[in-house]
Amino acid sequence: QVQLVESGGGLVQTGGSLRLSCTASARPFSSFVVGWFRQAPGKEREFVASISWSGETGYYADSVKGRFIISRDNAENTAYLQMNSLRPEDTAVYFCALSGSVSNWIRTKIREYDYWGQGTQVTVSS
């Protein structure tokens, strides 16, 4: 069973930064697309970003483009989400997920992912 563990969430002021980490037990980690999603209270879970198998390229939701950076270290089985210029509307539980897709690394839908972490809370105060 593949396990994902997120960390790095917390409370930050508007304009601040946080870096989330996601460590996976999947082997080989490099064979999976990694995605980040978030879910705010009372809202549906939404796509944030995904990254290609090698980590060369990321794809972002419009709401975070230019502020968030997704990356991965396949040697460490870890993916990251660097979040800058945070806003109150970024407040949510953030989840990382793995997709076994071998053809397309731009995966924006929940059903396209096979494994999920438990989430980490990010709260941005105004």
Contacts in CASP RR format, 6 or more apart in sequence:
PFRMAT RR
TARGET T0000
AUTHOR 0000-0000-0000
METHOD contacts of the structure
MODEL  1
QVQLVESGGGLVQTGGSLRLSCTASARPFSSFVVGWFRQAPGKEREFVAS
ISWSGETGYYADSVKGRFIISRDNAENTAYLQMNSLRPEDTAVYFCALSG
SVSNWIRTKIREYDYWGQGTQVTVSS
2 24 0 8 1.000
2 25 0 8 1.000
2 26 0 8 1.000
2 98 0 8 1.000
2 114 0 8 1.000
2 115 0 8 1.000
3 24 0 8 1.000
3 25 0 8 1.000
3 115 0 8 1.000
3 117 0 8 1.000
4 22 0 8 1.000
4 23 0 8 1.000
4 24 0 8 1.000
4 25 0 8 1.000
4 26 0 8 1.000
4 96 0 8 1.000
4 97 0 8 1.000
4 98 0 8 1.000
4 115 0 8 1.000
4 116 0 8 1.000
4 117 0 8 1.000
4 118 0 8 1.000
5 22 0 8 1.000
5 23 0 8 1.000
5 24 0 8 1.000
5 117 0 8 1.000
5 118 0 8 1.000
6 20 0 8 1.000
6 21 0 8 1.000
6 22 0 8 1.000
6 94 0 8 1.000
6 95 0 8 1.000
6 96 0 8 1.000
6 117 0 8 1.000
6 118 0 8 1.000
6 119 0 8 1.000
6 120 0 8 1.000
7 20 0 8 1.000
7 21 0 8 1.000
7 23 0 8 1.000
7 120 0 8 1.000
8 18 0 8 1.000
8 19 0 8 1.000
8 20 0 8 1.000
8 21 0 8 1.000
8 120 0 8 1.000
9 18 0 8 1.000
9 20 0 8 1.000
9 94 0 8 1.000
9 120 0 8 1.000
9 121 0 8 1.000
9 122 0 8 1.000
10 18 0 8 1.000
10 120 0 8 1.000
10 121 0 8 1.000
10 122 0 8 1.000
10 123 0 8 1.000
11 123 0 8 1.000
11 124 0 8 1.000
11 125 0 8 1.000
12 18 0 8 1.000
12 86 0 8 1.000
12 122 0 8 1.000
12 123 0 8 1.000
12 124 0 8 1.000
12 125 0 8 1.000
13 124 0 8 1.000
13 125 0 8 1.000
14 86 0 8 1.000
14 87 0 8 1.000
14 88 0 8 1.000
14 124 0 8 1.000
14 125 0 8 1.000
14 126 0 8 1.000
15 84 0 8 1.000
15 85 0 8 1.000
15 86 0 8 1.000
15 87 0 8 1.000
15 124 0 8 1.000
16 84 0 8 1.000
16 85 0 8 1.000
16 86 0 8 1.000
16 124 0 8 1.000
17 82 0 8 1.000
17 83 0 8 1.000
17 84 0 8 1.000
17 85 0 8 1.000
17 86 0 8 1.000
18 83 0 8 1.000
18 86 0 8 1.000
18 122 0 8 1.000
19 80 0 8 1.000
19 81 0 8 1.000
19 82 0 8 1.000
19 83 0 8 1.000
20 36 0 8 1.000
20 80 0 8 1.000
20 81 0 8 1.000
20 83 0 8 1.000
20 94 0 8 1.000
20 96 0 8 1.000
20 120 0 8 1.000
20 122 0 8 1.000
21 78 0 8 1.000
21 79 0 8 1.000
21 80 0 8 1.000
22 34 0 8 1.000
22 36 0 8 1.000
22 78 0 8 1.000
22 79 0 8 1.000
22 80 0 8 1.000
22 81 0 8 1.000
22 96 0 8 1.000
22 117 0 8 1.000
23 76 0 8 1.000
23 77 0 8 1.000
23 78 0 8 1.000
24 32 0 8 1.000
24 77 0 8 1.000
24 78 0 8 1.000
24 79 0 8 1.000
24 96 0 8 1.000
24 98 0 8 1.000
24 115 0 8 1.000
25 77 0 8 1.000
26 32 0 8 1.000
26 77 0 8 1.000
26 98 0 8 1.000
26 115 0 8 1.000
27 77 0 8 1.000
28 74 0 8 1.000
29 72 0 8 1.000
29 74 0 8 1.000
29 77 0 8 1.000
30 53 0 8 1.000
30 54 0 8 1.000
30 74 0 8 1.000
31 53 0 8 1.000
31 100 0 8 1.000
31 102 0 8 1.000
32 53 0 8 1.000
32 98 0 8 1.000
32 99 0 8 1.000
32 100 0 8 1.000
32 115 0 8 1.000
33 50 0 8 1.000
33 51 0 8 1.000
33 52 0 8 1.000
33 53 0 8 1.000
33 98 0 8 1.000
33 99 0 8 1.000
33 100 0 8 1.000
33 101 0 8 1.000
33 105 0 8 1.000
33 107 0 8 1.000
34 50 0 8 1.000
34 51 0 8 1.000
34 70 0 8 1.000
34 72 0 8 1.000
34 79 0 8 1.000
34 96 0 8 1.000
34 97 0 8 1.000
34 98 0 8 1.000
34 99 0 8 1.000
35 47 0 8 1.000
35 48 0 8 1.000
35 49 0 8 1.000
35 50 0 8 1.000
35 51 0 8 1.000
35 70 0 8 1.000
35 79 0 8 1.000
35 96 0 8 1.000
35 97 0 8 1.000
35 98 0 8 1.000
35 99 0 8 1.000
35 107 0 8 1.000
35 113 0 8 1.000
36 48 0 8 1.000
36 49 0 8 1.000
36 50 0 8 1.000
36 70 0 8 1.000
36 79 0 8 1.000
36 81 0 8 1.000
36 94 0 8 1.000
36 95 0 8 1.000
36 96 0 8 1.000
36 97 0 8 1.000
37 45 0 8 1.000
37 46 0 8 1.000
37 47 0 8 1.000
37 48 0 8 1.000
37 94 0 8 1.000
37 95 0 8 1.000
37 96 0 8 1.000
37 97 0 8 1.000
37 110 0 8 1.000
38 45 0 8 1.000
38 46 0 8 1.000
38 48 0 8 1.000
38 90 0 8 1.000
38 92 0 8 1.000
38 93 0 8 1.000
38 94 0 8 1.000
38 95 0 8 1.000
38 122 0 8 1.000
39 45 0 8 1.000
39 46 0 8 1.000
39 92 0 8 1.000
39 93 0 8 1.000
39 95 0 8 1.000
40 89 0 8 1.000
40 91 0 8 1.000
40 92 0 8 1.000
40 93 0 8 1.000
43 92 0 8 1.000
45 95 0 8 1.000
45 110 0 8 1.000
46 61 0 8 1.000
47 61 0 8 1.000
47 108 0 8 1.000
47 109 0 8 1.000
48 60 0 8 1.000
48 61 0 8 1.000
48 64 0 8 1.000
48 68 0 8 1.000
48 81 0 8 1.000
48 94 0 8 1.000
49 58 0 8 1.000
49 59 0 8 1.000
49 60 0 8 1.000
49 61 0 8 1.000
49 64 0 8 1.000
49 68 0 8 1.000
49 70 0 8 1.000
49 81 0 8 1.000
50 58 0 8 1.000
50 59 0 8 1.000
50 70 0 8 1.000
50 99 0 8 1.000
50 105 0 8 1.000
50 106 0 8 1.000
50 107 0 8 1.000
50 108 0 8 1.000
51 57 0 8 1.000
51 58 0 8 1.000
51 59 0 8 1.000
51 70 0 8 1.000
51 71 0 8 1.000
51 72 0 8 1.000
51 79 0 8 1.000
51 105 0 8 1.000
52 58 0 8 1.000
52 105 0 8 1.000
53 105 0 8 1.000
54 74 0 8 1.000
55 71 0 8 1.000
55 72 0 8 1.000
55 74 0 8 1.000
57 105 0 8 1.000
58 70 0 8 1.000
58 105 0 8 1.000
59 105 0 8 1.000
59 106 0 8 1.000
59 108 0 8 1.000
60 66 0 8 1.000
60 68 0 8 1.000
60 70 0 8 1.000
61 108 0 8 1.000
63 89 0 8 1.000
64 83 0 8 1.000
64 90 0 8 1.000
67 83 0 8 1.000
67 84 0 8 1.000
67 85 0 8 1.000
67 86 0 8 1.000
68 81 0 8 1.000
68 82 0 8 1.000
68 83 0 8 1.000
68 84 0 8 1.000
69 80 0 8 1.000
69 81 0 8 1.000
69 82 0 8 1.000
69 84 0 8 1.000
70 79 0 8 1.000
70 80 0 8 1.000
70 81 0 8 1.000
70 82 0 8 1.000
71 79 0 8 1.000
71 80 0 8 1.000
71 82 0 8 1.000
72 78 0 8 1.000
72 79 0 8 1.000
72 80 0 8 1.000
73 79 0 8 1.000
73 80 0 8 1.000
79 96 0 8 1.000
81 94 0 8 1.000
81 96 0 8 1.000
83 90 0 8 1.000
83 122 0 8 1.000
86 122 0 8 1.000
86 124 0 8 1.000
87 124 0 8 1.000
88 124 0 8 1.000
88 125 0 8 1.000
88 126 0 8 1.000
89 124 0 8 1.000
90 122 0 8 1.000
90 124 0 8 1.000
91 122 0 8 1.000
91 123 0 8 1.000
91 124 0 8 1.000
92 121 0 8 1.000
92 122 0 8 1.000
93 119 0 8 1.000
93 120 0 8 1.000
93 121 0 8 1.000
93 122 0 8 1.000
94 119 0 8 1.000
94 120 0 8 1.000
94 121 0 8 1.000
94 122 0 8 1.000
95 116 0 8 1.000
95 117 0 8 1.000
95 118 0 8 1.000
95 119 0 8 1.000
96 116 0 8 1.000
96 117 0 8 1.000
96 119 0 8 1.000
97 110 0 8 1.000
97 113 0 8 1.000
97 114 0 8 1.000
97 115 0 8 1.000
97 116 0 8 1.000
97 117 0 8 1.000
98 113 0 8 1.000
98 114 0 8 1.000
98 115 0 8 1.000
99 107 0 8 1.000
99 112 0 8 1.000
99 113 0 8 1.000
99 114 0 8 1.000
100 114 0 8 1.000
101 107 0 8 1.000
101 112 0 8 1.000
107 113 0 8 1.000
END
